[in-house]
Amino acid sequence: MTNGHQVETHNTAYFRHDYGSDQSDLRRLYEQAKVDQWNAARDIDWAVPLEGDGGLISDDLVDINGTRFWDAMPEADRVELNRRVTRWRLSTLVQGEHGAMLLCSQLVDCVQGQDAKLFQSTQVADEARHNEVLQRYIDLRLDGEIYPVGGNVREIFDTLLGTSSWYLKTIGLQLVAETFAVSLFRMLAESSKDAVLRQVCRRILQDEARHMGFAMLSLPDLVAQATEAEHREMEDFAVWALGRTLAGTFPLAVYQELGFGKSELDEIKHFRRQRAAGGDETAFRKYFRRDLHDGLVRNLRKVGLITDRIAPSLEGFGLKLAA
């Protein structure tokens, strides 16, 4: 396929014969989802003009900001780099939202509870709207083109789509990926130069909080009742998903387009690692990392997936587990 790829899947669809409410907390979440629906075409003020220098995200989120490469750039080139990094970042997000839409359509099939099915049907619509609104932003504010799907993003969603267990899909999507998405959209909502992008991110955040709520309501009892083998499977899958999510991605294609060579790219990556390890990150990056790590630890603990067995792996990812 020239504009996509296929993933072989195998899921068991559970067709209910009783449609009464069976989990009151999830029914309330479903009812809230109906109230919170919004229209990407109507409820974003797309006519707001772009102000400032033409950049879209904070320059602090551009990897070479603060390096000799940034200092040597003319102002016009800095703006162009900002816009390309924005397009690269939003490309990753629009692909992630598309993957989430496909995953949630599977979850409608394979979750068994009536309220779980109803809520997942609303999340399919949510993820479709996020996919739409981000592509609409790229079309209107950028050139409409997206960068190819990144290695980690493709691996994560291909694996989740190919996994038959609904609870492993939920751990990977709602517990790990959605926690990452909430922190990232929150940072962009606070830091972006463009008022339209801030609107988009705030609208998406309104939905993402509910999506994490599904994991918080559906997983704790399941984890508590799991056999030892099932519990280990969940723990291992959480570690796998965290490792792929926290590994991060680098906008290599952007810098290559702008003529950066291998030695310069190696220097930029080294600077990026040093800055993160030394705590010398910009305020927005520090906020994102702290918000993400705190959210992951809190959510993993709430559903019962932090154990002595996997604690060293979690700490190896930089997560602080001390209460």
C-alpha positions as protocol buffer text, in pm:
chain_id: "A"
residue {
  index: 1
  type: MET
  ca { x: 0 y: 0 z: 0 }
}
residue {
  index: 2
  type: THR
  ca { x: 148 y: 334 z: -103 }
}
residue {
  index: 3
  type: ASN
  ca { x: -34 y: 549 z: 152 }
}
residue {
  index: 4
  type: GLY
  ca { x: -69 y: 309 z: 442 }
}
residue {
  index: 5
  type: HIS
  ca { x: 12 y: -38 z: 566 }
}
residue {
  index: 6
  type: GLN
  ca { x: -180 y: -347 z: 675 }
}
residue {
  index: 7
  type: VAL
  ca { x: -177 y: -508 z: 1020 }
}
residue {
  index: 8
  type: GLU
  ca { x: -298 y: -865 z: 1060 }
}
residue {
  index: 9
  type: THR
  ca { x: -541 y: -878 z: 1352 }
}
residue {
  index: 10
  type: HIS
  ca { x: -742 y: -1141 z: 1536 }
}
residue {
  index: 11
  type: ASN
  ca { x: -1004 y: -1032 z: 1786 }
}
residue {
  index: 12
  type: THR
  ca { x: -1299 y: -1206 z: 1944 }
}
residue {
  index: 13
  type: ALA
  ca { x: -1619 y: -1003 z: 1923 }
}
residue {
  index: 14
  type: TYR
  ca { x: -1849 y: -1037 z: 2224 }
}
residue {
  index: 15
  type: PHE
  ca { x: -2213 y: -989 z: 2122 }
}
residue {
  index: 16
  type: ARG
  ca { x: -2426 y: -909 z: 2426 }
}
residue {
  index: 17
  type: HIS
  ca { x: -2787 y: -1021 z: 2466 }
}
residue {
  index: 18
  type: ASP
  ca { x: -2854 y: -807 z: 2775 }
}
residue {
  index: 19
  type: TYR
  ca { x: -2828 y: -430 z: 2733 }
}
residue {
  index: 20
  type: GLY
  ca { x: -2892 y: -304 z: 3084 }
}
residue {
  index: 21
  type: SER
  ca { x: -2631 y: -94 z: 3262 }
}
residue {
  index: 22
  type: ASP
  ca { x: -2379 y: -314 z: 3443 }
}
residue {
  index: 23
  type: GLN
  ca { x: -2117 y: -66 z: 3571 }
}
residue {
  index: 24
  type: SER
  ca { x: -2251 y: 263 z: 3703 }
}
residue {
  index: 25
  type: ASP
  ca { x: -1916 y: 448 z: 3700 }
}
residue {
  index: 26
  type: LEU
  ca { x: -1861 y: 365 z: 3333 }
}
residue {
  index: 27
  type: ARG
  ca { x: -2220 y: 464 z: 3253 }
}
residue {
  index: 28
  type: ARG
  ca { x: -2151 y: 806 z: 3407 }
}
residue {
  index: 29
  type: LEU
  ca { x: -1835 y: 833 z: 3197 }
}
residue {
  index: 30
  type: TYR
  ca { x: -2042 y: 745 z: 2888 }
}
residue {
  index: 31
  type: GLU
  ca { x: -2301 y: 1008 z: 2977 }
}
residue {
  index: 32
  type: GLN
  ca { x: -2026 y: 1268 z: 3020 }
}
residue {
  index: 33
  type: ALA
  ca { x: -1881 y: 1173 z: 2682 }
}
residue {
  index: 34
  type: LYS
  ca { x: -2215 y: 1249 z: 2517 }
}
residue {
  index: 35
  type: VAL
  ca { x: -2225 y: 1592 z: 2683 }
}
residue {
  index: 36
  type: ASP
  ca { x: -1867 y: 1675 z: 2587 }
}
residue {
  index: 37
  type: GLN
  ca { x: -1888 y: 1607 z: 2212 }
}
residue {
  index: 38
  type: TRP
  ca { x: -1756 y: 1891 z: 1995 }
}
residue {
  index: 39
  type: ASN
  ca { x: -1723 y: 1959 z: 1623 }
}
residue {
  index: 40
  type: ALA
  ca { x: -1376 y: 2018 z: 1479 }
}
residue {
  index: 41
  type: ALA
  ca { x: -1521 y: 2217 z: 1188 }
}
residue {
  index: 42
  type: ARG
  ca { x: -1748 y: 2438 z: 1398 }
}
residue {
  index: 43
  type: ASP
  ca { x: -1603 y: 2473 z: 1748 }
}
residue {
  index: 44
  type: ILE
  ca { x: -1247 y: 2583 z: 1661 }
}
residue {
  index: 45
  type: ASP
  ca { x: -1209 y: 2942 z: 1545 }
}
residue {
  index: 46
  type: TRP
  ca { x: -1001 y: 2866 z: 1238 }
}
residue {
  index: 47
  type: ALA
  ca { x: -1014 y: 3231 z: 1125 }
}
residue {
  index: 48
  type: VAL
  ca { x: -788 y: 3357 z: 1407 }
}
residue {
  index: 49
  type: PRO
  ca { x: -482 y: 3504 z: 1232 }
}
residue {
  index: 50
  type: LEU
  ca { x: -134 y: 3385 z: 1315 }
}
residue {
  index: 51
  type: GLU
  ca { x: 54 y: 3645 z: 1516 }
}
residue {
  index: 52
  type: GLY
  ca { x: 419 y: 3694 z: 1600 }
}
residue {
  index: 53
  type: ASP
  ca { x: 707 y: 3574 z: 1387 }
}
residue {
  index: 54
  type: GLY
  ca { x: 519 y: 3293 z: 1213 }
}
residue {
  index: 55
  type: GLY
  ca { x: 643 y: 3015 z: 1440 }
}
residue {
  index: 56
  type: LEU
  ca { x: 381 y: 2779 z: 1580 }
}
residue {
  index: 57
  type: ILE
  ca { x: 529 y: 2618 z: 1891 }
}
residue {
  index: 58
  type: SER
  ca { x: 758 y: 2762 z: 2153 }
}
residue {
  index: 59
  type: ASP
  ca { x: 1116 y: 2787 z: 2027 }
}
residue {
  index: 60
  type: ASP
  ca { x: 1213 y: 2615 z: 2353 }
}
residue {
  index: 61
  type: LEU
  ca { x: 1073 y: 2292 z: 2203 }
}
residue {
  index: 62
  type: VAL
  ca { x: 1309 y: 2301 z: 1905 }
}
residue {
  index: 63
  type: ASP
  ca { x: 1602 y: 2071 z: 1984 }
}
residue {
  index: 64
  type: ILE
  ca { x: 1880 y: 2304 z: 1868 }
}
residue {
  index: 65
  type: ASN
  ca { x: 1748 y: 2605 z: 2056 }
}
residue {
  index: 66
  type: GLY
  ca { x: 2033 y: 2727 z: 2274 }
}
residue {
  index: 67
  type: THR
  ca { x: 2306 y: 2569 z: 2059 }
}
residue {
  index: 68
  type: ARG
  ca { x: 2557 y: 2720 z: 1821 }
}
residue {
  index: 69
  type: PHE
  ca { x: 2343 y: 2602 z: 1530 }
}
residue {
  index: 70
  type: TRP
  ca { x: 2047 y: 2810 z: 1648 }
}
residue {
  index: 71
  type: ASP
  ca { x: 2262 y: 3114 z: 1718 }
}
residue {
  index: 72
  type: ALA
  ca { x: 2407 y: 3101 z: 1366 }
}
residue {
  index: 73
  type: MET
  ca { x: 2067 y: 3084 z: 1196 }
}
residue {
  index: 74
  type: PRO
  ca { x: 1900 y: 3388 z: 1037 }
}
residue {
  index: 75
  type: GLU
  ca { x: 1560 y: 3468 z: 1187 }
}
residue {
  index: 76
  type: ALA
  ca { x: 1374 y: 3343 z: 879 }
}
residue {
  index: 77
  type: ASP
  ca { x: 1548 y: 3006 z: 902 }
}
residue {
  index: 78
  type: ARG
  ca { x: 1460 y: 2975 z: 1270 }
}
residue {
  index: 79
  type: VAL
  ca { x: 1094 y: 3032 z: 1188 }
}
residue {
  index: 80
  type: GLU
  ca { x: 1109 y: 2776 z: 906 }
}
residue {
  index: 81
  type: LEU
  ca { x: 1268 y: 2521 z: 1141 }
}
residue {
  index: 82
  type: ASN
  ca { x: 1001 y: 2590 z: 1404 }
}
residue {
  index: 83
  type: ARG
  ca { x: 727 y: 2527 z: 1149 }
}
residue {
  index: 84
  type: ARG
  ca { x: 885 y: 2205 z: 1021 }
}
residue {
  index: 85
  type: VAL
  ca { x: 937 y: 2072 z: 1374 }
}
residue {
  index: 86
  type: THR
  ca { x: 572 y: 2155 z: 1444 }
}
residue {
  index: 87
  type: ARG
  ca { x: 464 y: 1967 z: 1131 }
}
residue {
  index: 88
  type: TRP
  ca { x: 679 y: 1670 z: 1235 }
}
residue {
  index: 89
  type: ARG
  ca { x: 538 y: 1668 z: 1590 }
}
residue {
  index: 90
  type: LEU
  ca { x: 178 y: 1701 z: 1472 }
}
residue {
  index: 91
  type: SER
  ca { x: 240 y: 1429 z: 1211 }
}
residue {
  index: 92
  type: THR
  ca { x: 326 y: 1192 z: 1495 }
}
residue {
  index: 93
  type: LEU
  ca { x: 15 y: 1296 z: 1686 }
}
residue {
  index: 94
  type: VAL
  ca { x: -224 y: 1268 z: 1391 }
}
residue {
  index: 95
  type: GLN
  ca { x: -91 y: 918 z: 1322 }
}
residue {
  index: 96
  type: GLY
  ca { x: -127 y: 826 z: 1689 }
}
residue {
  index: 97
  type: GLU
  ca { x: -488 y: 947 z: 1695 }
}
residue {
  index: 98
  type: HIS
  ca { x: -561 y: 743 z: 1382 }
}
residue {
  index: 99
  type: GLY
  ca { x: -411 y: 435 z: 1548 }
}
residue {
  index: 100
  type: ALA
  ca { x: -618 y: 502 z: 1862 }
}
residue {
  index: 101
  type: MET
  ca { x: -935 y: 522 z: 1650 }
}
residue {
  index: 102
  type: LEU
  ca { x: -860 y: 178 z: 1501 }
}
residue {
  index: 103
  type: LEU
  ca { x: -780 y: 35 z: 1845 }
}
residue {
  index: 104
  type: CYS
  ca { x: -1098 y: 164 z: 2007 }
}
residue {
  index: 105
  type: SER
  ca { x: -1307 y: 20 z: 1725 }
}
residue {
  index: 106
  type: GLN
  ca { x: -1155 y: -317 z: 1822 }
}
residue {
  index: 107
  type: LEU
  ca { x: -1231 y: -254 z: 2188 }
}
residue {
  index: 108
  type: VAL
  ca { x: -1601 y: -204 z: 2112 }
}
residue {
  index: 109
  type: ASP
  ca { x: -1595 y: -562 z: 1983 }
}
residue {
  index: 110
  type: CYS
  ca { x: -1398 y: -734 z: 2254 }
}
residue {
  index: 111
  type: VAL
  ca { x: -1492 y: -570 z: 2585 }
}
residue {
  index: 112
  type: GLN
  ca { x: -1782 y: -757 z: 2744 }
}
residue {
  index: 113
  type: GLY
  ca { x: -1963 y: -504 z: 2963 }
}
residue {
  index: 114
  type: GLN
  ca { x: -2248 y: -304 z: 2810 }
}
residue {
  index: 115
  type: ASP
  ca { x: -2127 y: 24 z: 2960 }
}
residue {
  index: 116
  type: ALA
  ca { x: -1773 y: -51 z: 2847 }
}
residue {
  index: 117
  type: LYS
  ca { x: -1900 y: -104 z: 2491 }
}
residue {
  index: 118
  type: LEU
  ca { x: -2104 y: 216 z: 2496 }
}
residue {
  index: 119
  type: PHE
  ca { x: -1811 y: 420 z: 2626 }
}
residue {
  index: 120
  type: GLN
  ca { x: -1566 y: 274 z: 2375 }
}
residue {
  index: 121
  type: SER
  ca { x: -1805 y: 369 z: 2095 }
}
residue {
  index: 122
  type: THR
  ca { x: -1775 y: 732 z: 2210 }
}
residue {
  index: 123
  type: GLN
  ca { x: -1397 y: 704 z: 2215 }
}
residue {
  index: 124
  type: VAL
  ca { x: -1397 y: 590 z: 1852 }
}
residue {
  index: 125
  type: ALA
  ca { x: -1576 y: 916 z: 1768 }
}
residue {
  index: 126
  type: ASP
  ca { x: -1335 y: 1113 z: 1988 }
}
residue {
  index: 127
  type: GLU
  ca { x: -1026 y: 970 z: 1822 }
}
residue {
  index: 128
  type: ALA
  ca { x: -1174 y: 1024 z: 1476 }
}
residue {
  index: 129
  type: ARG
  ca { x: -1233 y: 1390 z: 1566 }
}
residue {
  index: 130
  type: HIS
  ca { x: -874 y: 1426 z: 1695 }
}
residue {
  index: 131
  type: ASN
  ca { x: -743 y: 1270 z: 1374 }
}
residue {
  index: 132
  type: GLU
  ca { x: -957 y: 1516 z: 1177 }
}
residue {
  index: 133
  type: VAL
  ca { x: -878 y: 1829 z: 1375 }
}
residue {
  index: 134
  type: LEU
  ca { x: -500 y: 1776 z: 1368 }
}
residue {
  index: 135
  type: GLN
  ca { x: -500 y: 1706 z: 993 }
}
residue {
  index: 136
  type: ARG
  ca { x: -722 y: 2012 z: 943 }
}
residue {
  index: 137
  type: TYR
  ca { x: -468 y: 2221 z: 1137 }
}
residue {
  index: 138
  type: ILE
  ca { x: -183 y: 2086 z: 924 }
}
residue {
  index: 139
  type: ASP
  ca { x: -383 y: 2166 z: 610 }
}
residue {
  index: 140
  type: LEU
  ca { x: -466 y: 2522 z: 715 }
}
residue {
  index: 141
  type: ARG
  ca { x: -154 y: 2633 z: 903 }
}
residue {
  index: 142
  type: LEU
  ca { x: 112 y: 2426 z: 725 }
}
residue {
  index: 143
  type: ASP
  ca { x: 135 y: 2265 z: 382 }
}
residue {
  index: 144
  type: GLY
  ca { x: -100 y: 1973 z: 435 }
}
residue {
  index: 145
  type: GLU
  ca { x: 177 y: 1713 z: 415 }
}
residue {
  index: 146
  type: ILE
  ca { x: 269 y: 1488 z: 705 }
}
residue {
  index: 147
  type: TYR
  ca { x: 597 y: 1317 z: 780 }
}
residue {
  index: 148
  type: PRO
  ca { x: 609 y: 935 z: 756 }
}
residue {
  index: 149
  type: VAL
  ca { x: 502 y: 745 z: 1067 }
}
residue {
  index: 150
  type: GLY
  ca { x: 789 y: 716 z: 1315 }
}
residue {
  index: 151
  type: GLY
  ca { x: 944 y: 382 z: 1410 }
}
residue {
  index: 152
  type: ASN
  ca { x: 828 y: 373 z: 1771 }
}
residue {
  index: 153
  type: VAL
  ca { x: 480 y: 496 z: 1686 }
}
residue {
  index: 154
  type: ARG
  ca { x: 433 y: 233 z: 1418 }
}
residue {
  index: 155
  type: GLU
  ca { x: 568 y: -46 z: 1640 }
}
residue {
  index: 156
  type: ILE
  ca { x: 344 y: 54 z: 1931 }
}
residue {
  index: 157
  type: PHE
  ca { x: 22 y: 65 z: 1730 }
}
residue {
  index: 158
  type: ASP
  ca { x: 99 y: -237 z: 1513 }
}
residue {
  index: 159
  type: THR
  ca { x: 157 y: -438 z: 1831 }
}
residue {
  index: 160
  type: LEU
  ca { x: -155 y: -308 z: 2006 }
}
residue {
  index: 161
  type: LEU
  ca { x: -371 y: -370 z: 1700 }
}
residue {
  index: 162
  type: GLY
  ca { x: -235 y: -722 z: 1665 }
}
residue {
  index: 163
  type: THR
  ca { x: -285 y: -808 z: 2035 }
}
residue {
  index: 164
  type: SER
  ca { x: -609 y: -999 z: 2095 }
}
residue {
  index: 165
  type: SER
  ca { x: -648 y: -920 z: 2467 }
}
residue {
  index: 166
  type: TRP
  ca { x: -864 y: -615 z: 2541 }
}
residue {
  index: 167
  type: TYR
  ca { x: -690 y: -546 z: 2870 }
}
residue {
  index: 168
  type: LEU
  ca { x: -344 y: -541 z: 2708 }
}
residue {
  index: 169
  type: LYS
  ca { x: -480 y: -300 z: 2447 }
}
residue {
  index: 170
  type: THR
  ca { x: -618 y: -87 z: 2731 }
}
residue {
  index: 171
  type: ILE
  ca { x: -288 y: -92 z: 2922 }
}
residue {
  index: 172
  type: GLY
  ca { x: -97 y: 12 z: 2610 }
}
residue {
  index: 173
  type: LEU
  ca { x: -344 y: 273 z: 2489 }
}
residue {
  index: 174
  type: GLN
  ca { x: -539 y: 426 z: 2776 }
}
residue {
  index: 175
  type: LEU
  ca { x: -288 y: 369 z: 3054 }
}
residue {
  index: 176
  type: VAL
  ca { x: 42 y: 448 z: 2879 }
}
residue {
  index: 177
  type: ALA
  ca { x: -17 y: 623 z: 2545 }
}
residue {
  index: 178
  type: GLU
  ca { x: -304 y: 842 z: 2667 }
}
residue {
  index: 179
  type: THR
  ca { x: -105 y: 950 z: 2973 }
}
residue {
  index: 180
  type: PHE
  ca { x: 174 y: 1055 z: 2737 }
}
residue {
  index: 181
  type: ALA
  ca { x: -76 y: 1232 z: 2510 }
}
residue {
  index: 182
  type: VAL
  ca { x: -234 y: 1425 z: 2799 }
}
residue {
  index: 183
  type: SER
  ca { x: 104 y: 1560 z: 2911 }
}
residue {
  index: 184
  type: LEU
  ca { x: 206 y: 1650 z: 2556 }
}
residue {
  index: 185
  type: PHE
  ca { x: -120 y: 1822 z: 2464 }
}
residue {
  index: 186
  type: ARG
  ca { x: -117 y: 2006 z: 2797 }
}
residue {
  index: 187
  type: MET
  ca { x: 234 y: 2136 z: 2725 }
}
residue {
  index: 188
  type: LEU
  ca { x: 136 y: 2245 z: 2374 }
}
residue {
  index: 189
  type: ALA
  ca { x: -183 y: 2408 z: 2503 }
}
residue {
  index: 190
  type: GLU
  ca { x: 24 y: 2617 z: 2742 }
}
residue {
  index: 191
  type: SER
  ca { x: 330 y: 2692 z: 2529 }
}
residue {
  index: 192
  type: SER
  ca { x: 228 y: 2721 z: 2163 }
}
residue {
  index: 193
  type: LYS
  ca { x: 262 y: 3057 z: 1991 }
}
residue {
  index: 194
  type: ASP
  ca { x: -49 y: 2998 z: 1780 }
}
residue {
  index: 195
  type: ALA
  ca { x: -387 y: 3063 z: 1943 }
}
residue {
  index: 196
  type: VAL
  ca { x: -555 y: 2814 z: 1708 }
}
residue {
  index: 197
  type: LEU
  ca { x: -316 y: 2535 z: 1809 }
}
residue {
  index: 198
  type: ARG
  ca { x: -383 y: 2617 z: 2174 }
}
residue {
  index: 199
  type: GLN
  ca { x: -758 y: 2586 z: 2109 }
}
residue {
  index: 200
  type: VAL
  ca { x: -712 y: 2251 z: 1935 }
}
residue {
  index: 201
  type: CYS
  ca { x: -501 y: 2108 z: 2218 }
}
residue {
  index: 202
  type: ARG
  ca { x: -743 y: 2223 z: 2489 }
}
residue {
  index: 203
  type: ARG
  ca { x: -1034 y: 2061 z: 2308 }
}
residue {
  index: 204
  type: ILE
  ca { x: -844 y: 1735 z: 2271 }
}
residue {
  index: 205
  type: LEU
  ca { x: -746 y: 1740 z: 2639 }
}
residue {
  index: 206
  type: GLN
  ca { x: -1114 y: 1757 z: 2730 }
}
residue {
  index: 207
  type: ASP
  ca { x: -1155 y: 1413 z: 2572 }
}
residue {
  index: 208
  type: GLU
  ca { x: -824 y: 1254 z: 2676 }
}
residue {
  index: 209
  type: ALA
  ca { x: -902 y: 1280 z: 3046 }
}
residue {
  index: 210
  type: ARG
  ca { x: -1212 y: 1062 z: 2993 }
}
residue {
  index: 211
  type: HIS
  ca { x: -1011 y: 807 z: 2798 }
}
residue {
  index: 212
  type: MET
  ca { x: -768 y: 759 z: 3087 }
}
residue {
  index: 213
  type: GLY
  ca { x: -1075 y: 734 z: 3310 }
}
residue {
  index: 214
  type: PHE
  ca { x: -1178 y: 415 z: 3127 }
}
residue {
  index: 215
  type: ALA
  ca { x: -852 y: 246 z: 3229 }
}
residue {
  index: 216
  type: MET
  ca { x: -882 y: 371 z: 3586 }
}
residue {
  index: 217
  type: LEU
  ca { x: -1233 y: 226 z: 3614 }
}
residue {
  index: 218
  type: SER
  ca { x: -1192 y: -99 z: 3420 }
}
residue {
  index: 219
  type: LEU
  ca { x: -843 y: -226 z: 3510 }
}
residue {
  index: 220
  type: PRO
  ca { x: -805 y: -228 z: 3894 }
}
residue {
  index: 221
  type: ASP
  ca { x: -1051 y: -513 z: 3961 }
}
residue {
  index: 222
  type: LEU
  ca { x: -920 y: -710 z: 3664 }
}
residue {
  index: 223
  type: VAL
  ca { x: -559 y: -674 z: 3780 }
}
residue {
  index: 224
  type: ALA
  ca { x: -652 y: -766 z: 4138 }
}
residue {
  index: 225
  type: GLN
  ca { x: -830 y: -1084 z: 4024 }
}
residue {
  index: 226
  type: ALA
  ca { x: -567 y: -1193 z: 3770 }
}
residue {
  index: 227
  type: THR
  ca { x: -376 y: -1516 z: 3809 }
}
residue {
  index: 228
  type: GLU
  ca { x: -2 y: -1493 z: 3871 }
}
residue {
  index: 229
  type: ALA
  ca { x: 68 y: -1568 z: 3504 }
}
residue {
  index: 230
  type: GLU
  ca { x: -184 y: -1307 z: 3385 }
}
residue {
  index: 231
  type: HIS
  ca { x: -42 y: -1050 z: 3625 }
}
residue {
  index: 232
  type: ARG
  ca { x: 309 y: -1108 z: 3494 }
}
residue {
  index: 233
  type: GLU
  ca { x: 180 y: -1072 z: 3138 }
}
residue {
  index: 234
  type: MET
  ca { x: 24 y: -735 z: 3225 }
}
residue {
  index: 235
  type: GLU
  ca { x: 337 y: -617 z: 3404 }
}
residue {
  index: 236
  type: ASP
  ca { x: 560 y: -717 z: 3114 }
}
residue {
  index: 237
  type: PHE
  ca { x: 331 y: -550 z: 2861 }
}
residue {
  index: 238
  type: ALA
  ca { x: 326 y: -229 z: 3065 }
}
residue {
  index: 239
  type: VAL
  ca { x: 708 y: -230 z: 3073 }
}
residue {
  index: 240
  type: TRP
  ca { x: 721 y: -288 z: 2698 }
}
residue {
  index: 241
  type: ALA
  ca { x: 475 y: -5 z: 2627 }
}
residue {
  index: 242
  type: LEU
  ca { x: 658 y: 232 z: 2862 }
}
residue {
  index: 243
  type: GLY
  ca { x: 993 y: 151 z: 2707 }
}
residue {
  index: 244
  type: ARG
  ca { x: 870 y: 229 z: 2356 }
}
residue {
  index: 245
  type: THR
  ca { x: 679 y: 541 z: 2463 }
}
residue {
  index: 246
  type: LEU
  ca { x: 951 y: 693 z: 2679 }
}
residue {
  index: 247
  type: ALA
  ca { x: 1230 y: 622 z: 2430 }
}
residue {
  index: 248
  type: GLY
  ca { x: 1130 y: 940 z: 2253 }
}
residue {
  index: 249
  type: THR
  ca { x: 1162 y: 1035 z: 1890 }
}
residue {
  index: 250
  type: PHE
  ca { x: 1390 y: 1275 z: 1709 }
}
residue {
  index: 251
  type: PRO
  ca { x: 1285 y: 1487 z: 1406 }
}
residue {
  index: 252
  type: LEU
  ca { x: 1566 y: 1349 z: 1192 }
}
residue {
  index: 253
  type: ALA
  ca { x: 1387 y: 1416 z: 862 }
}
residue {
  index: 254
  type: VAL
  ca { x: 1348 y: 1784 z: 949 }
}
residue {
  index: 255
  type: TYR
  ca { x: 1719 y: 1842 z: 1009 }
}
residue {
  index: 256
  type: GLN
  ca { x: 1815 y: 1637 z: 705 }
}
residue {
  index: 257
  type: GLU
  ca { x: 1584 y: 1851 z: 490 }
}
residue {
  index: 258
  type: LEU
  ca { x: 1759 y: 2162 z: 615 }
}
residue {
  index: 259
  type: GLY
  ca { x: 2103 y: 2026 z: 524 }
}
residue {
  index: 260
  type: PHE
  ca { x: 2240 y: 1908 z: 859 }
}
residue {
  index: 261
  type: GLY
  ca { x: 2508 y: 1643 z: 817 }
}
residue {
  index: 262
  type: LYS
  ca { x: 2578 y: 1331 z: 1023 }
}
residue {
  index: 263
  type: SER
  ca { x: 2838 y: 1490 z: 1251 }
}
residue {
  index: 264
  type: GLU
  ca { x: 2609 y: 1785 z: 1320 }
}
residue {
  index: 265
  type: LEU
  ca { x: 2316 y: 1554 z: 1393 }
}
residue {
  index: 266
  type: ASP
  ca { x: 2533 y: 1351 z: 1631 }
}
residue {
  index: 267
  type: GLU
  ca { x: 2627 y: 1672 z: 1811 }
}
residue {
  index: 268
  type: ILE
  ca { x: 2262 y: 1777 z: 1839 }
}
residue {
  index: 269
  type: LYS
  ca { x: 2159 y: 1437 z: 1977 }
}
residue {
  index: 270
  type: HIS
  ca { x: 2447 y: 1445 z: 2225 }
}
residue {
  index: 271
  type: PHE
  ca { x: 2345 y: 1793 z: 2339 }
}
residue {
  index: 272
  type: ARG
  ca { x: 1987 y: 1677 z: 2379 }
}
residue {
  index: 273
  type: ARG
  ca { x: 2088 y: 1378 z: 2595 }
}
residue {
  index: 274
  type: GLN
  ca { x: 2323 y: 1590 z: 2806 }
}
residue {
  index: 275
  type: ARG
  ca { x: 2059 y: 1854 z: 2864 }
}
residue {
  index: 276
  type: ALA
  ca { x: 1801 y: 1597 z: 2973 }
}
residue {
  index: 277
  type: ALA
  ca { x: 2044 y: 1407 z: 3198 }
}
residue {
  index: 278
  type: GLY
  ca { x: 2175 y: 1723 z: 3360 }
}
residue {
  index: 279
  type: GLY
  ca { x: 1836 y: 1872 z: 3431 }
}
residue {
  index: 280
  type: ASP
  ca { x: 1920 y: 2166 z: 3207 }
}
residue {
  index: 281
  type: GLU
  ca { x: 1604 y: 2138 z: 2999 }
}
residue {
  index: 282
  type: THR
  ca { x: 1384 y: 2435 z: 2920 }
}
residue {
  index: 283
  type: ALA
  ca { x: 1093 y: 2512 z: 3150 }
}
residue {
  index: 284
  type: PHE
  ca { x: 834 y: 2362 z: 2915 }
}
residue {
  index: 285
  type: ARG
  ca { x: 1031 y: 2039 z: 2869 }
}
residue {
  index: 286
  type: LYS
  ca { x: 1084 y: 2006 z: 3245 }
}
residue {
  index: 287
  type: TYR
  ca { x: 713 y: 2058 z: 3302 }
}
residue {
  index: 288
  type: PHE
  ca { x: 625 y: 1796 z: 3042 }
}
residue {
  index: 289
  type: ARG
  ca { x: 865 y: 1537 z: 3183 }
}
residue {
  index: 290
  type: ARG
  ca { x: 753 y: 1589 z: 3543 }
}
residue {
  index: 291
  type: ASP
  ca { x: 384 y: 1587 z: 3447 }
}
residue {
  index: 292
  type: LEU
  ca { x: 426 y: 1272 z: 3238 }
}
residue {
  index: 293
  type: HIS
  ca { x: 630 y: 1078 z: 3493 }
}
residue {
  index: 294
  type: ASP
  ca { x: 402 y: 1173 z: 3782 }
}
residue {
  index: 295
  type: GLY
  ca { x: 95 y: 1075 z: 3578 }
}
residue {
  index: 296
  type: LEU
  ca { x: 239 y: 739 z: 3475 }
}
residue {
  index: 297
  type: VAL
  ca { x: 341 y: 644 z: 3829 }
}
residue {
  index: 298
  type: ARG
  ca { x: 6 y: 755 z: 3971 }
}
residue {
  index: 299
  type: ASN
  ca { x: -196 y: 562 z: 3711 }
}
residue {
  index: 300
  type: LEU
  ca { x: 18 y: 247 z: 3722 }
}
residue {
  index: 301
  type: ARG
  ca { x: -9 y: 243 z: 4101 }
}
residue {
  index: 302
  type: LYS
  ca { x: -385 y: 300 z: 4095 }
}
residue {
  index: 303
  type: VAL
  ca { x: -450 y: -2 z: 3872 }
}
residue {
  index: 304
  type: GLY
  ca { x: -206 y: -221 z: 4066 }
}
residue {
  index: 305
  type: LEU
  ca { x: 71 y: -268 z: 3811 }
}
residue {
  index: 306
  type: ILE
  ca { x: 368 y: -139 z: 4012 }
}
residue {
  index: 307
  type: THR
  ca { x: 533 y: -442 z: 4172 }
}
residue {
  index: 308
  type: ASP
  ca { x: 876 y: -521 z: 4315 }
}
residue {
  index: 309
  type: ARG
  ca { x: 936 y: -738 z: 4009 }
}
residue {
  index: 310
  type: ILE
  ca { x: 918 y: -454 z: 3755 }
}
residue {
  index: 311
  type: ALA
  ca { x: 1017 y: -163 z: 3981 }
}
residue {
  index: 312
  type: PRO
  ca { x: 1382 y: -169 z: 3863 }
}
residue {
  index: 313
  type: SER
  ca { x: 1268 y: -144 z: 3501 }
}
residue {
  index: 314
  type: LEU
  ca { x: 1039 y: 149 z: 3581 }
}
residue {
  index: 315
  type: GLU
  ca { x: 1314 y: 328 z: 3771 }
}
residue {
  index: 316
  type: GLY
  ca { x: 1545 y: 259 z: 3476 }
}
residue {
  index: 317
  type: PHE
  ca { x: 1305 y: 466 z: 3264 }
}
residue {
  index: 318
  type: GLY
  ca { x: 1352 y: 755 z: 3506 }
}
residue {
  index: 319
  type: LEU
  ca { x: 1023 y: 708 z: 3694 }
}
residue {
  index: 320
  type: LYS
  ca { x: 1042 y: 793 z: 4065 }
}
residue {
  index: 321
  type: LEU
  ca { x: 839 y: 532 z: 4257 }
}
residue {
  index: 322
  type: ALA
  ca { x: 891 y: 656 z: 4611 }
}
residue {
  index: 323
  type: ALA
  ca { x: 555 y: 762 z: 4758 }
}
